[in-house]
């Protein structure tokens, strides 16, 4: 079974940008439409927690990219025995 993904970095970046823009727009509209007397502090505290968690995920994603970049920089094709990757034919 081939478990290789064809979802490239460009597509992931576009999804991330689009999703971020959509969430930012929804947040702005919701806040604009919320009367001050109806502002739910607990609800928005949950939003802040979600933002903090997403920042941590984004940092983790950036670290993943850094590790892959470092590995690619140190890649030696002559020393590659091909055992690190699954093969469709295996």
Secondary structure, 3 states (H helix, E strand, C coil): CCCCCCCCHHHHHHHHHHHHHHHHHHHHHHHHHCCHHHCCHHHHHHHHHHHHHHHHHHHHHHHHHHHHHHHHHCCCHHHCCCCCCCCCCC
